[in-house]
Amino acid sequence: KRDSEVLPESDGCLVTRDPEDMLNIVNMQVSVAKEQLPNKLRYKAIKSCIDELSAAQKRLREDVELVWKSTQVENICAVVNDSYRMQDKVENLLDDVDRDEGREEIQELLEAMDSLCTSYVVMAVDATKFAAMSVMEDLKEPILHQVFTPAWEEGTEQFAQITTRTLRDWFSDLSVWLPDYFFSKLVRE
C-alpha cells in the first residue's frame, strides 16, 4: 500500500496516477497472455487479472470505510474520480478477446468484468457519500455542537452565516474536484 499523490486534471478533478499504473501492469500481463498462451489459458490469465483488480478495489473500499474521518476530502474526491476512471478503463480489457472461441470462458470473463465495473461505480458513489459526511464533520464542532445551546437560542452567534460561508467554500472547491454527476450526488447527501 502506498500514499498516492493527488493531482488536478486539466478540468480540475482530483485524481491519482493509480489507475494508469495498475492498468499498465494488467495490460502487460494481458498482452503477454494474448501473444504466448492458447485461448483457454489466455482466458484464465485475463480472469486472474480481473480477480486481482477486484481484490485491490475491495481493499481500497475497506480502507476508505475505516479511515474516511481522518482522510482529507481531496483524497476522498480522488477515490471517487479514480474509481470512475477505473470503471471506464477496465471495460477495454476484453476488446481484443476472440469471442467465438471458448464461449463458456468468455461468458465467465464478461460476468467478472461486469461485476468489477459495477463495483467501481458503487465505490465512486459510496466515496461521494464519505466526502459529504466529511464536509458535515467539518461543520460539527463550530456549528452543529452549538445547536440549541444558549448562544444559539439567544442569537448572539452568527451560526447561519458561518454555516453558509463554510458550505459555500466547500461547494466551490468540490464542484471543481468532482465531475458534475458526483458533485450533484454529494450535494443531495
MONORMO-V768114 format. One record per residue. N is the residue number from 1. RES is the residue in three letters. SS is DSSP state (H for helix, E for strand, C for the rest). PHI is phi in whole degrees, 0 to 359 (* if undefined). D_FIRST is the distance of its C-alpha to the first C-alpha in Angstrom with 2 decimals. Layout:
# MONORMO-V768114
<<N | RES | SS | PHI | D_FIRST> <N | RES | SS | PHI | D_FIRST>>
This chain:
# MONORMO-V768114
<<1 | LYS | C | * | 0.00> <2 | ARG | C | 223 | 3.78> <3 | ASP | C | 272 | 7.01> <4 | SER | C | 268 | 9.19> <5 | GLU | C | 287 | 12.86> <6 | VAL | C | 269 | 15.16> <7 | LEU | E | 232 | 18.33> <8 | PRO | E | 278 | 21.62> <9 | GLU | C | 281 | 23.05> <10 | SER | C | 300 | 26.79> <11 | ASP | C | 271 | 27.67> <12 | GLY | C | 97 | 25.64> <13 | CYS | C | 297 | 22.98> <14 | LEU | E | 274 | 19.58> <15 | VAL | E | 217 | 16.83> <16 | THR | C | 242 | 13.77> <17 | ARG | C | 269 | 13.88> <18 | ASP | H | 304 | 11.12> <19 | PRO | H | 302 | 14.03> <20 | GLU | H | 294 | 15.92> <21 | ASP | H | 298 | 13.29> <22 | MET | H | 296 | 12.58> <23 | LEU | H | 289 | 16.34> <24 | ASN | H | 298 | 17.35> <25 | ILE | H | 296 | 15.75> <26 | VAL | H | 296 | 17.26> <27 | ASN | H | 297 | 20.51> <28 | MET | H | 296 | 20.86> <29 | GLN | H | 297 | 20.60> <30 | VAL | H | 294 | 23.04> <31 | SER | H | 298 | 25.31> <32 | VAL | H | 297 | 25.65> <33 | ALA | H | 299 | 26.32> <34 | LYS | H | 293 | 28.95> <35 | GLU | H | 278 | 30.64> <36 | GLN | H | 249 | 30.64> <37 | LEU | C | 246 | 30.74> <38 | PRO | C | 292 | 33.49> <39 | ASN | H | 310 | 32.93> <40 | LYS | H | 300 | 32.23> <41 | LEU | H | 286 | 29.45> <42 | ARG | H | 299 | 28.18> <43 | TYR | H | 297 | 27.83> <44 | LYS | H | 295 | 25.92> <45 | ALA | H | 295 | 23.47> <46 | ILE | H | 294 | 23.03> <47 | LYS | H | 298 | 22.72> <48 | SER | H | 298 | 19.94> <49 | CYS | H | 296 | 18.03> <50 | ILE | H | 297 | 18.82> <51 | ASP | H | 298 | 17.73> <52 | GLU | H | 293 | 14.24> <53 | LEU | H | 297 | 14.03> <54 | SER | H | 296 | 15.38> <55 | ALA | H | 294 | 12.90> <56 | ALA | H | 296 | 9.92> <57 | GLN | H | 294 | 12.25> <58 | LYS | H | 296 | 13.08> <59 | ARG | H | 297 | 9.67> <60 | LEU | H | 298 | 9.58> <61 | ARG | H | 303 | 13.18> <62 | GLU | H | 297 | 12.78> <63 | ASP | H | 299 | 10.37> <64 | VAL | H | 297 | 12.96> <65 | GLU | H | 298 | 15.79> <66 | LEU | H | 280 | 14.85> <67 | VAL | H | 240 | 14.22> <68 | TRP | H | 300 | 16.35> <69 | LYS | H | 295 | 19.06> <70 | SER | H | 260 | 17.13> <71 | THR | C | 261 | 15.39> <72 | GLN | C | 295 | 17.51> <73 | VAL | H | 302 | 19.45> <74 | GLU | H | 302 | 18.54> <75 | ASN | H | 291 | 14.85> <76 | ILE | H | 294 | 16.18> <77 | CYS | H | 298 | 18.56> <78 | ALA | H | 296 | 15.95> <79 | VAL | H | 296 | 14.42> <80 | VAL | H | 303 | 18.09> <81 | ASN | H | 293 | 18.80> <82 | ASP | H | 296 | 15.80> <83 | SER | H | 296 | 16.55> <84 | TYR | H | 295 | 20.16> <85 | ARG | H | 293 | 19.65> <86 | MET | H | 297 | 17.63> <87 | GLN | H | 303 | 20.52> <88 | ASP | H | 293 | 22.93> <89 | LYS | H | 287 | 21.29> <90 | VAL | H | 288 | 20.72> <91 | GLU | H | 301 | 24.36> <92 | ASN | H | 279 | 25.40> <93 | LEU | H | 298 | 23.92> <94 | LEU | H | 262 | 27.15> <95 | ASP | C | 301 | 29.56> <96 | ASP | C | 263 | 30.87> <97 | VAL | C | 281 | 31.05> <98 | ASP | C | 289 | 34.66> <99 | ARG | C | 273 | 35.44> <100 | ASP | C | 272 | 38.80> <101 | GLU | C | 260 | 37.67> <102 | GLY | C | 59 | 36.05> <103 | ARG | H | 305 | 36.46> <104 | GLU | H | 296 | 34.85> <105 | GLU | H | 295 | 31.67> <106 | ILE | H | 297 | 31.68> <107 | GLN | H | 299 | 32.14> <108 | GLU | H | 296 | 29.19> <109 | LEU | H | 296 | 27.00> <110 | LEU | H | 298 | 28.41> <111 | GLU | H | 294 | 27.81> <112 | ALA | H | 295 | 24.17> <113 | MET | H | 294 | 23.72> <114 | ASP | H | 298 | 25.63> <115 | SER | H | 296 | 23.57> <116 | LEU | H | 297 | 20.27> <117 | CYS | H | 298 | 21.91> <118 | THR | H | 298 | 23.29> <119 | SER | H | 297 | 19.98> <120 | TYR | H | 294 | 18.58> <121 | VAL | H | 294 | 21.76> <122 | VAL | H | 299 | 21.66> <123 | MET | H | 299 | 18.12> <124 | ALA | H | 298 | 19.53> <125 | VAL | H | 294 | 22.55> <126 | ASP | H | 296 | 20.80> <127 | ALA | H | 295 | 18.57> <128 | THR | H | 299 | 21.94> <129 | LYS | H | 297 | 23.32> <130 | PHE | H | 294 | 20.64> <131 | ALA | H | 296 | 21.47> <132 | ALA | H | 296 | 25.12> <133 | MET | H | 295 | 24.62> <134 | SER | H | 294 | 22.86> <135 | VAL | H | 297 | 25.95> <136 | MET | H | 294 | 28.16> <137 | GLU | H | 299 | 26.38> <138 | ASP | H | 296 | 27.26> <139 | LEU | H | 273 | 30.87> <140 | LYS | H | 302 | 30.97> <141 | GLU | C | 294 | 31.92> <142 | PRO | C | 286 | 34.41> <143 | ILE | C | 240 | 35.94> <144 | LEU | H | 297 | 35.28> <145 | HIS | H | 285 | 35.97> <146 | GLN | H | 264 | 39.26> <147 | VAL | C | 300 | 40.60> <148 | PHE | C | 67 | 44.03> <149 | THR | C | 281 | 44.24> <150 | PRO | H | 304 | 47.58> <151 | ALA | H | 298 | 46.23> <152 | TRP | H | 296 | 45.07> <153 | GLU | H | 290 | 48.41> <154 | GLU | H | 282 | 50.48> <155 | GLY | C | 75 | 48.70> <156 | THR | C | 282 | 48.47> <157 | GLU | C | 258 | 44.84> <158 | GLN | C | 259 | 43.79> <159 | PHE | H | 298 | 41.02> <160 | ALA | H | 298 | 41.60> <161 | GLN | H | 293 | 41.36> <162 | ILE | H | 296 | 38.21> <163 | THR | H | 298 | 36.58> <164 | THR | H | 299 | 37.83> <165 | ARG | H | 295 | 36.75> <166 | THR | H | 296 | 33.22> <167 | LEU | H | 295 | 32.80> <168 | ARG | H | 299 | 34.37> <169 | ASP | H | 298 | 31.91> <170 | TRP | H | 298 | 28.89> <171 | PHE | H | 295 | 30.39> <172 | SER | H | 299 | 31.27> <173 | ASP | H | 290 | 27.66> <174 | LEU | H | 297 | 26.23> <175 | SER | H | 294 | 28.90> <176 | VAL | H | 270 | 27.53> <177 | TRP | H | 287 | 23.79> <178 | LEU | C | 241 | 24.19> <179 | PRO | C | 298 | 26.37> <180 | ASP | H | 309 | 29.72> <181 | TYR | H | 302 | 29.05> <182 | PHE | H | 285 | 26.01> <183 | PHE | H | 297 | 27.74> <184 | SER | H | 295 | 30.78> <185 | LYS | H | 295 | 28.80> <186 | LEU | H | 300 | 27.30> <187 | VAL | H | 298 | 30.85> <188 | ARG | H | 289 | 32.20> <189 | GLU | C | 291 | 29.70>>
